[in-house]
């Protein structure tokens, strides 16, 4: 009741304050321009990839950055992400370091051919039905976008580690969305990063938790890969 009445009071006060209304209109216009700019520049930053929608076998991001040990650890020396995602990972890892934790990136960009071989191995080892539950067919993996990181052990156990708990609480602050809750797989979502600050300011933080919980849906990423 307190939150609701506070929101109503704030909304009424804004109606009586033309300057504040103008500021909010200007900010909304600026946000809309930034959003349209993203949509026009690179559709692969927000394209939906899942079991029904696939990438072509020739798609490979042209701005992949090799990941190295630094603010975070890498489990292998062949990991890479798109430039924006790599920068966001570094920023998030630095924040985790300040809280005494070191994140470990275990799986990132995968080419179509890599996923093809991985999926075929799963089919051989566990059969078609189980492979479709545990893996993605080639072209249907979000990893091919270069915007995805699997952290830690990539097992159920990671969810309850200090790093897994920290990511669940903080990743959205850096533009990451949990797309596969059980294994702590995170997607870099530029649309979510634009929307979050605007939502905070316009709603006095009331709906902040809703946006954080639904960032993946806002960007069109709904299921694990």
Backbone torsions as a table, in degrees:
resi	resn	phi	psi	omega
1	UNK	NA	-39.3	-178.9
2	UNK	-64.1	-44.0	-179.4
3	UNK	-63.8	-43.8	-178.4
4	UNK	-63.6	-46.8	-179.4
5	UNK	-65.8	-33.2	177.5
6	UNK	-65.1	-40.9	-179.9
7	UNK	-64.4	-42.8	-179.4
8	UNK	-63.0	-41.4	-179.8
9	UNK	-63.9	-44.0	179.3
10	UNK	-63.0	-41.3	-179.1
11	UNK	-64.1	-41.2	179.2
12	UNK	-65.1	-38.5	-180.0
13	UNK	-66.7	-33.9	179.5
14	UNK	-68.9	-34.0	178.2
15	UNK	-61.4	-29.7	-178.5
16	UNK	-94.3	8.8	-177.9
17	UNK	-127.2	89.4	-177.0
18	UNK	-57.8	-36.5	-178.1
19	UNK	-64.5	-41.7	179.1
20	UNK	-67.4	-37.9	177.1
21	UNK	-62.7	-41.0	178.8
22	UNK	-64.2	-40.9	179.0
23	UNK	-62.0	-43.1	-179.7
24	UNK	-67.5	-38.8	177.5
25	UNK	-62.6	-42.6	179.1
26	UNK	-64.3	-40.5	-179.2
27	UNK	-67.6	-40.9	177.9
28	UNK	-62.5	-41.4	177.7
29	UNK	-62.2	-41.6	178.9
30	UNK	-64.1	-42.3	177.7
31	UNK	-61.5	-43.7	179.9
32	UNK	-60.7	-41.4	178.5
33	UNK	-63.0	-42.8	179.7
34	UNK	-64.7	-40.9	179.3
35	UNK	-63.1	-46.7	179.0
36	UNK	-63.4	-34.9	178.6
37	UNK	-62.0	-41.9	177.8
38	UNK	-65.3	-46.1	-177.7
39	UNK	-62.4	-31.8	-177.8
40	UNK	-84.2	-28.2	-173.0
41	UNK	-77.6	-52.3	-171.3
42	UNK	-148.7	100.3	-178.0
43	UNK	-63.9	-20.3	-178.3
44	UNK	-75.7	-3.9	172.9
45	UNK	-80.9	-18.2	-177.5
46	UNK	-136.1	2.7	-178.2
47	UNK	-62.5	144.5	179.0
48	UNK	-86.0	124.2	175.4
49	UNK	-124.8	121.2	178.7
50	UNK	-155.8	-161.2	-175.6
51	UNK	-69.0	-18.5	179.0
52	UNK	-100.8	-23.1	-174.0
53	UNK	-121.9	125.5	-171.3
54	UNK	-119.0	156.7	169.2
55	UNK	-91.0	154.4	176.7
56	UNK	-72.1	155.1	-177.6
57	UNK	-68.3	-16.0	179.9
58	UNK	-94.4	-0.1	-178.6
59	UNK	-77.3	126.5	173.1
60	UNK	-146.2	126.4	179.6
61	UNK	-57.3	144.4	-177.4
62	UNK	-96.5	6.9	-179.1
63	UNK	-127.7	34.6	179.9
64	UNK	-66.1	137.8	179.6
65	UNK	-118.6	129.2	178.6
66	UNK	-70.6	135.5	179.7
67	UNK	-92.1	138.4	178.5
68	UNK	-133.7	162.2	177.5
69	UNK	-61.8	135.6	179.5
70	UNK	-172.7	-108.4	175.9
71	UNK	-68.3	-21.6	176.2
72	UNK	-132.2	169.8	175.3
73	UNK	-102.8	153.6	172.5
74	UNK	-116.5	140.7	-177.8
75	UNK	-83.0	-18.8	178.3
76	UNK	-142.0	162.8	-177.7
77	UNK	-94.6	12.5	-179.1
78	UNK	-118.2	24.5	-178.8
79	UNK	-89.2	145.0	179.1
80	UNK	-152.4	157.8	176.8
81	UNK	-141.0	163.3	170.4
82	UNK	-63.6	154.1	-171.9
83	UNK	-55.2	-46.3	-178.3
84	UNK	-63.7	-39.6	180.0
85	UNK	-70.0	-38.1	178.5
86	UNK	-63.2	-41.3	178.5
87	UNK	-65.5	-40.5	179.7
88	UNK	-68.1	-35.5	176.7
89	UNK	-63.8	-43.1	179.0
90	UNK	-62.0	-43.1	179.5
91	UNK	-62.9	-43.8	-179.8
92	UNK	-67.1	-40.9	-179.2
93	UNK	-64.6	-36.5	177.0
94	UNK	-63.2	-39.9	177.8
95	UNK	-65.4	-39.5	177.7
96	UNK	-63.8	-39.0	177.5
97	UNK	-59.6	-40.1	179.0
98	UNK	-62.2	-25.4	177.0
99	UNK	-95.2	11.0	175.0
100	UNK	84.6	17.5	-177.4
101	UNK	-122.0	146.4	175.3
102	UNK	-118.2	118.5	178.9
103	UNK	-78.3	148.6	176.8
104	UNK	-121.5	118.8	176.0
105	UNK	-84.6	123.1	-174.0
106	UNK	-111.0	-28.1	178.9
107	UNK	-151.0	133.2	-176.4
108	UNK	-134.3	-122.0	-178.3
109	UNK	-63.0	136.9	172.6
110	UNK	-130.1	133.0	176.2
111	UNK	-74.3	166.3	177.2
112	UNK	-58.1	-45.8	-177.7
113	UNK	-65.9	-36.7	177.8
114	UNK	-62.2	-46.1	-179.8
115	UNK	-66.3	-34.2	177.7
116	UNK	-60.1	-46.6	179.3
117	UNK	-67.9	-39.6	-179.9
118	UNK	-63.9	-45.0	-179.4
119	UNK	-65.0	-41.8	179.0
120	UNK	-61.4	-38.3	177.8
121	UNK	-64.5	-41.7	178.3
122	UNK	-63.1	-39.5	178.7
123	UNK	-62.7	-43.5	179.5
124	UNK	-63.0	-40.2	-172.9
125	UNK	-83.1	-32.8	-172.9
126	UNK	-129.6	-2.7	-179.8
127	UNK	91.4	162.3	-173.4
128	UNK	-61.9	-47.6	-175.1
129	UNK	-62.6	-46.8	179.8
130	UNK	-67.9	-37.2	178.9
131	UNK	-61.9	-38.4	179.4
132	UNK	-69.2	-26.2	175.7
133	UNK	-77.3	-38.6	-170.9
134	UNK	-95.6	-15.3	-174.9
135	UNK	-141.1	175.9	177.9
136	UNK	-113.3	144.7	174.1
137	UNK	-68.7	155.3	-179.9
138	UNK	-56.6	135.2	-176.9
139	UNK	92.1	-18.1	-176.8
140	UNK	-104.8	7.4	179.6
141	UNK	-93.4	131.2	175.7
142	UNK	-64.9	-21.1	178.2
143	UNK	-59.2	-29.6	-178.9
144	UNK	-65.2	-20.4	178.1
145	UNK	-72.8	-20.4	-176.7
146	UNK	76.3	20.6	-177.0
147	UNK	-121.2	13.7	-171.3
148	UNK	-123.7	140.7	175.1
149	UNK	-130.2	130.7	165.6
150	UNK	-98.7	132.2	-175.4
151	UNK	-106.5	154.6	170.2
152	UNK	61.7	-135.8	-172.7
153	UNK	-78.3	-10.5	-174.4
154	UNK	53.8	40.6	175.8
155	UNK	-132.3	171.6	178.5
156	UNK	-57.2	-32.2	-174.1
157	UNK	-63.5	-27.2	-176.4
158	UNK	-63.9	-28.5	-175.9
159	UNK	-59.5	-28.1	-176.6
160	UNK	-105.5	8.5	174.7
161	UNK	-78.5	162.6	176.6
162	UNK	-56.8	-38.3	179.3
163	UNK	-67.1	-42.3	179.2
164	UNK	-64.2	-41.0	178.2
165	UNK	-66.4	-40.1	179.4
166	UNK	-64.0	-43.4	179.5
167	UNK	-62.2	-42.6	-179.8
168	UNK	-60.2	-33.3	-177.2
169	UNK	-87.0	-24.9	-168.2
170	UNK	-123.0	-17.3	-171.7
171	UNK	-58.4	-36.3	-177.0
172	UNK	-64.6	-22.9	178.5
173	UNK	-65.7	-20.2	-176.4
174	UNK	-113.5	15.3	175.1
175	UNK	86.9	17.2	180.0
176	UNK	-106.7	142.6	178.9
177	UNK	-122.5	138.6	177.9
178	UNK	-78.8	107.5	-176.0
179	UNK	-98.0	-17.7	178.6
180	UNK	-136.2	89.7	-167.9
181	UNK	-57.4	-40.3	-173.4
182	UNK	-65.9	-35.8	-175.8
183	UNK	-107.5	7.3	177.9
184	UNK	57.0	54.7	174.9
185	UNK	-97.4	131.1	-174.5
186	UNK	-120.1	139.0	175.5
187	UNK	-107.9	140.2	173.3
188	UNK	-83.4	122.6	-174.2
189	UNK	-122.6	98.6	180.0
190	UNK	-63.9	-30.1	178.6
191	UNK	-66.2	-39.6	178.7
192	UNK	-63.8	-36.8	-179.4
193	UNK	-67.9	-31.6	176.2
194	UNK	-74.3	-38.4	-174.1
195	UNK	-75.3	-35.4	-172.4
196	UNK	-60.6	-49.7	-179.6
197	UNK	-62.1	-38.1	179.9
198	UNK	-65.2	-43.2	179.9
199	UNK	-62.5	-41.4	179.6
200	UNK	-58.3	-47.1	-173.9
201	UNK	-71.2	-41.8	-172.3
202	UNK	-76.6	-25.2	-176.5
203	UNK	-113.6	12.7	176.6
204	UNK	55.4	37.7	175.5
205	UNK	72.5	-2.1	-175.3
206	UNK	-61.1	-41.1	-175.9
207	UNK	-101.9	14.1	-177.1
208	UNK	-58.2	-44.1	-177.8
209	UNK	-65.5	-31.1	178.8
210	UNK	-66.7	-43.0	179.7
211	UNK	-65.9	-41.5	-179.5
212	UNK	-63.5	-36.4	-179.4
213	UNK	-75.4	-22.3	-173.2
214	UNK	-118.6	16.3	-178.9
215	UNK	-58.9	-40.0	-178.9
216	UNK	-61.9	-40.9	179.4
217	UNK	-66.2	-36.3	180.0
218	UNK	-62.0	-34.0	-176.8
219	UNK	-93.5	-0.5	176.8
220	UNK	85.5	24.1	177.6
221	UNK	-116.3	113.5	-168.9
222	UNK	-115.8	-22.6	-170.7
223	UNK	-135.5	161.7	178.7
224	UNK	-76.6	156.1	179.6
225	UNK	-122.7	NA	NA
